[in-house]
């Protein structure tokens, strides 16, 4: 018998969201890991909020929603709130009941400053990796490092001289006529009026210069998980300086550790600094018209070739963070806000990979 295409309503609803999420849904494993990590940050959350006034939206729910935004490539908080209205899986993951109202999208903007103040994105990443089940997947001896460009939320038209010579005339009218051909633009003489912390930078010769930041990631080599992430202004030394800052806390070990990196890190200063920390520099040799800082002391070991092979996996993390989590071109301004989004996306990348890693472990 054919059913009728008629909508029938009911006075009461007995929908159990927990029963609607299938047992083999990967988000179940992710939710368990996230809940344990958020529970470990309870003290940090309490320190960020006043004890008086109206209750806010729980920061745990905000962070779960932000992770969903990265998992499913949701372009904006407004679209995320629309999705929460009807998607039972989203409601279950965030912790909303079937009858609970979603909050306004502006809540993210109002609470982001609190989360930035507490450095919550970096603490969430650390809390995820500190759990016993996850910690067993990590290597504490072998790491890889790299950087990637994150395009700023600013147009090249906003990159104007700092002396104000291209300011529009007062009282309205047409802007000053400009001929950019042959004009030299640099970070010393120009700055973006939209995001003053963005820097004009190009990845290599023949590449287009863009207003951007540099996101940095430190990956452990056993499972390919990102163990630390940060973001800095774009310049020629940022990648090496960030690499030293990220590996230094892990270098305080009885035995030496290794750090894999590409040719951009093959400089004498960087290699010597690593060796002073008792970190073996598994850096790819750059012999293009110069002498590499990596010699036979390093290249004669079989582990060197292994590190050079594995270090390329960090590009998989950057690819996911930029293509899926939407960090190819940021939606925020300033190093702190862009860095928060980048670090949270790195945590989301690790969480996406955990269901399969924990099954095979």
N, C-alpha and C positions, 0 to 999 in steps of 0.2 A: 504493500500500500504506500502510495506516495505521500510524503509529508507536506504540510501546508507552509507556505512562505509568509507566515504571520508571526509578529512579535507578541509574545505573551509576557506580561509582567507579574510579579508576585509581591505580596505585601511584606514578606520577610525574606532575608537572604541568609543562608547558612554556609557561605563560601569559606572554606579553610584554605588559606593561601599555602600553607605548608604542604597540604595534600596535592596542590596543583603543580608543585615543582617536582619533577621526576627525580628519582633517587640517583640516577647517573648523571645529573646535570653538573658540569664542571664548576659552576658557580657555588655549589655546595662545599666543595673542598676549599675554594677561595674564600668563601664567607667564614668558614671555621678559622682559617689562618688570620684573616683580617680582624675578626672579633677578638682573638687572643692578643693580637698586636695592639688593638685599641684599648683593651683592658690594661695592658702594661703602661699605657700613656695616661691613665686616669689622673695621676698627680699633676702631670703637665697641663691637662685640660682644666683642672680645678684652679690652677694658678692664673689662668688667662681670663677668668670670668669673675665678676663681682658677686658677692653674696646677697646683694639687695636688688630690688627691681623685679621685673617680669621675667619668667623663664625664657631663655632663648631656644632656638632650634638646637638640638644636641649636636655638638661638633662631630660625634661619631657618625651621625646620619649625614652630615654635610660631606665628610670624607668618603663615606661609602658611595654617595651620589657622584662625587668627583671621580672616583675610580670607575664607576659605570660609564661616565662620560668618556673616559679614555678607552675602556674595553670596547665600546660600541660606536666610537667615532661620532659622538653627538657634538654638533658644531657649537652650541651655545647653551648657557644655563637656562635660557627661556625655552629652548626645545627640550632640554632635559626635564624641566618641570611639566611640560605637556606630555612627555612620555610617561612620567610617573603617574599621571592621572588615570591612564588606562592599562598600563602594562603590569600584570600581576607579578612577573618575575622581577621587575625593577622594584616594585613595592616590597616584595619579600626580601630582596638583598639589602635595601636601605633600612628596613625595619618598620615600615608603615603598615598599619592594618588596612583592611579593605574599605573601612568607612572613614579613615583619617584623611583630613584635607592636606594637600601638599602646600608647601610654603611658597612665598613669592620669590621670583628669581633674583631680586635685588638682595636677598638675604646672603647670598654668596659674597657679594661685594662688601657688605657691611661686616661680615665675619672674617674675611680674608686677612685683614690687618692683624687680627688676633692670632690667627694661625701662623702668619709671617713672624710675628713677635716671638712666638714660642718655637720657631724653627721646626714646626710639626711635620713637614714633608720629609725632612732628613731623619727625624726621629721615628716616623712610621716605617721608612725603609729599613732602618736599623732594627726596629722591633720585629718586623717580619722575618729578617734573617737570623735573629737571635733565638727563635723558637727551636726547640730540640729537634723536631722532625726536619726542619729546613737546614739547621746548622750542620747536620750530618751530610748534606749534599755539597757543602762548600769546601774548597781548598784553602788552606791557610799559608801555603808556600809559593804558589804560582799565580801570577796576576797578569793582566793586560790592560793597557790604557790607551785612550784615544780621545779626540775631540771632534765635534761636528758643528757646523754653522746653523744658527737659529735666526731666521730672518726677522728683523724687527717690524713692529706695527707702525711703520713710518714710510712715507713716500720720499723718493729722491728729491722731489720738489721742495720738501721741508728742509733740505740740507743747504743752509744759507750761511753767508759770512757772519762771523761773530761780531764784527764791527757795525752790523746793521745797515750796510751799504745797499742791500737789496730790499729793505723794508718798503712796503707800499706807501704811497704818498698820503699825508694826512688829509682828511676831509673827503675821502672817496676818490674815484677816478680809476684809470687804468694803472696796472702795476708797471714798474720800470721795465723797459725793454731790455732783454738780456740775450747775449749770444754765448752759448756754452762751449762752442767749438774752440779748442785750444786753451780753454780756461783750466787752470790747475786747481783741483779741489783736494783738501787734505783735512785730517782731523784736527790739525793745529790751527787752521784758519776758519774752518766751517764746523757747524754743529746742526743737528736736527732740531727744529722748533717743536716737533711732535714728541720725540723721545730723545732728550739731550744725552742720555747715557748710551745710546746706540752709537756704533762706530762704523765708519766706512771701511770695508775689508773685502779682500778677494782671496779665494782659496789657493790659487796658483796662477802661473803665467797663462795669459790668454783667457782667463776666467773673468766674468763680469763682477765688478765691485758692487757690493750691496751694503745697506745699513743693516747690521746684524750684531748678534752676540755669539759667544762660543760656549756650547755645552760640553762638559767633560764627564767621562764615565770610567770607572775602575771596575774591571770584570775579573772574577776568579775563574781559573781555567778548567776546573773539573766539570762543572755543570753549565758554565757560560752565563751565570747570573751576575747582574750588576750589584756590586756591594757598596758603591758610593757614587754619588752624582753631584755635580755642582755646575754653576754657570758664571761666566765672567765676561767682562768687556772684551771685544775682539782686538787683539794685537799679535805681533809676531812671537811674543814670548809667553803668551797666556797658557798655551797647551803644556809647555814644559814646567812652568811654575805650578800649575794646578796638579800635574802628575806628581811632582815632589811633595806637595802638601797632602795629597791623598794617600801616598804610599808610606810617608814617614811614620804615622802611628802604628803601622803594621810591620815596620822594620825592626822593632824592639823585640827580637826573638833570638834564642840561643843559636839557631841555625840560619844560614843565609836564605833569602827568598829571591825569586826571579820576577822581573817585570818586562813583559813584551810590549813593543811599540813599533810604529812604522818609521820610515826614513826621516820624517820631520823632527824626530827626537834624537837623531844622530849628531849631537854636538858634543864637543869636548867638555864643556862646563856641566852639561846635564849628566853625561856618563860618569864623570868624576864625582859628582854629588851623590849619585846612586851608590857608587862603590864606597864612599865614605860612610854611608848608612848600612853597609853590608848587604846591599841589594844588587844581585847580579843583573846587569843590563842586557836583556835579550832584545836588543834594538836592531832593526833591519839596517844593513849597511847602505850608506849613501856615498857612492863613489863617482858621482857625476862631476868631473872636473875638480875633485878634492879628495883628501885622504880621510877615510872613515875613522871615527873614534873607537870603533869596535875592532879588536884585533884577535889574534889566534887564542888568546887566553879564554875567550868566550866562544868563538865559532868552532873550536875543535871538539866541543862536547855535543853529544847527540841531542841533549835537551834543548839546545839552541834552535835547532831546526824544528823541533816539536813546538816550541813556543811561537816561532814565526808562523807556523801553520794555524795554531789555535787562536792566536791573537786576532785573526780576521773575523772571528765570530762576534766581536764587539760591534761590527758593522750591522749584524742582524738586529742587535738591540737598538742601535740608532735608527735603522730603517723602520722598525715597529714604532718607536717613539715619535718619529716624524710623520710617517704615513698614516698610521692607525690612530695614535693618540693626539694627532693634530699639532705637533710641535715644529713642523717644517716652517710655518710662519706663525709666530706667536700672536695672541690676541691681547696681550698685556704690554705694559710699558714699565721700563725700569728694571735694573738687574735683579732686585729682590723679588718682584712679582713674577718675572719671567723665569727666574731660577726656581721659585716654588713650584710652578707648573711643570718645569722640566724634571725636577726631582720626583714629583708625584707620578709623572709618566714613567719614570724609571722603575718606581715601586710597582706600578701597574704591570709593566712588562714582566717583572719577576713573578708576580702573582698569576699571570696568564700561563706561565710555563710550569708552575708548581703542580697542577693536577697530574700531568703525565710523569713528571720527575718523581713525585712521591709514590706513584704506583710502581715504577720500575726500580725504586731504591731498595 
